Amino acid sequence: MKIILLQGNFPEKYAGTRHNVAFAFADFFAEKFGVKFVEKSKFQADLAEISLNDEKVLLVKPRTYYNETGFSARALCDFYKVDFRNDFLAIHDDLALDFGVVRTRKSGSDAGNNGLKSLISVFGEDFSRIKIGIANDFLAKMDSADFVLAKFSKAESEKLPQIFEICESFVVDFSKDKFENTKRSI
């Protein structure tokens, strides 16, 4: 079994924001498999189960705030007895990467990402992640907190499906235990 935790802020007012790009990918991916997310309060998360390459995969959208996702991750890994070093994947936005760039890492620091800080506080740094770049020219002109909570431009929104296809290919690699440090862009 694999667990894929997608980071974002849950209240609907955050839908469509840069910080919730992983939630948007979760919805895109679940729709491809014809599954819906179901709330599971004991994990403080919405879950959807798919099968990928004969592997059971649990997609997780925590109902906590972005910087508290470690609770859901730990509860799920403990309950399902999943080894976070090999069978847990976090997907999140990344301010250090330009929009259109997707990078994978098998471990690493939080790089100032509060969601990763929460995950690292429960697991340490040795877990896989997919980083979705969200930076653009407006980042230098705005406070980073305001930037991540801003909506994507129309032009960016139109490119999200291409970015999600890249993310999907990395998720498939993860399901096949072929996940490596790499980077791709549209």
N, C-alpha and C positions, 0 to 999 in steps of 0.2 A: 504494500500500500504506500502511496505517496500523498503528502499533504502540500497543497499550494495555497499559501496565505497571501492575499492581495490586500495591500494597505490603502486605506482611505479613511475619510471621516464619514460616519454613517448618516446623520440627519440629511434628509432630502435636499436641504438648502445648499449642500455642497456638491450635488450632482453636476457634472460638466466642468468642474474646476480642475486645474492642473494637478492639484494634490490627490485627486480622485481618479487619475488616469488608469490606475491599476484596477479600480472597480469597474471602469468602463470596459477594460479588456476582459474582466471576469464575465460581464454580461454578454459581450461579443462571443466569447468562447463557449459559454453555457448555451447560448442560442444555437450555435453550430451543432451541438450535441442534443438539442431539444430537451434540455433539462432546466428546471427552475430552482432557484434558491429557496430554502426552507429555514425559518428561524429555529435555532436550537439554543434556548436560553441558558442551559448549563454551560455552554461554551462561549456565551455572549457573542454569537456569530450566526450568520446565515451560511448554510452549507448546500452544496450541490455535488452529487456524486456522478462521475463518468468512468468509463473504461477506456483506457488508452494503451494500445499495444499489449493487450491482455493484462494490464495493470490497473487495479482499482485506484482512482485518483479522487481525492476530496478537495474541491474548490472551496475556499473559506473567505468570506467577507466579514471581518470582525465588526461587531456593533458598538465597540468602544471607540473612543477617539483615536486618531492616528498614533499619538504618542503613548498609547496604552495597549497596543496589539500583542505584547508579550504574554498577557494573561490568556488570551484565546489560544495562542500558539502552544504554550506550555500545557494547558488543559487538554487540547486535542492530541498532542504527541504522547502525553502520559496515558490518556484513555485508550488510544489505538495502539500503544506501544510502538510508536514510530521513532526510529533513530534519526534525530534531527540532522546529524552530520551527512547522512546519505539520502534520506527520503523526505526531506522538508525543503521547500523552495519558497522564498519571499519575493514578491514582485512589487515594485514601488517606483515612484517618480524620483528624478534626480536633477537637482538644480545645477550640478556641475557639468551636465551633458547637454549639448544643443538639442533642440527639438528635432526629432527625426532620427536620433541616434539611440540605439539599444545596446546595452553592454551586459555581459554576464560575468559573474564572479562566483568562485567556489568558497570564498571566505573574504573577510576584510573588516575594516573599521566601520564606524557609523558615519563618518565624513560629515558630521553635523546633522544627519537625518534623525529626527526624534523617534520615528517609527522603528528604525534600525536600532537606536539606543535601547528601546524597550525590548526588542527581540534579543539583543546582545546581553541585556541584563539577566535573561533567563537561560540562554543557550551558550553564551560566549560568541566568538567571532566565526566559528567554523560551521557555517551553513550556506547553502547556495542562494543566490539572488539574481533577479533580472532587474536591471535599472533602465527605466524609460526616461530619456532626456526630455526636459520641458523648457530649458532656457531659450530665450530669444533676446532681441535687442531691448525690450522693455524692462528686463530684469535690472539693468544698470540704473534705470530711472525710478525704480519703485523699491519700497521696503520688501524684503524677501517674503515675509509673512503675508503681505498683501498680494504679492505676485503669485504665490502658490494657491491662494484662495480665489484668484481671478479665473474667469472662464477662458477657454481657448478661443482664438479668433476663428472666423468662418473658414479662412484658408487652412488653418491648422486642423480644425475639425474634419475637413474634407480629406486630410491626409492620415487621420487616425487609423482607418482600416488597413492601410499599408503597414503602419507601425505594428498593428496588432497581428498581422500575418508574420512579421519577424518574431514577435513574442511567441506566437503559436509554434513556430519551428523550434524555438529554444525549449518550450515546454515539452514538445515531442522528444527532443534530445534527452531532456531530464527523465522522462518516463522510460527511456531505453538505457538509462545509466551511461549516457554519452555526453554529459554536460561538461563543458570546458570553458575556460576564460576566453572570451572573444567579444567582438564588437561588430555590429552591422548598422547600416543606415539606409534611409530611403533616398 
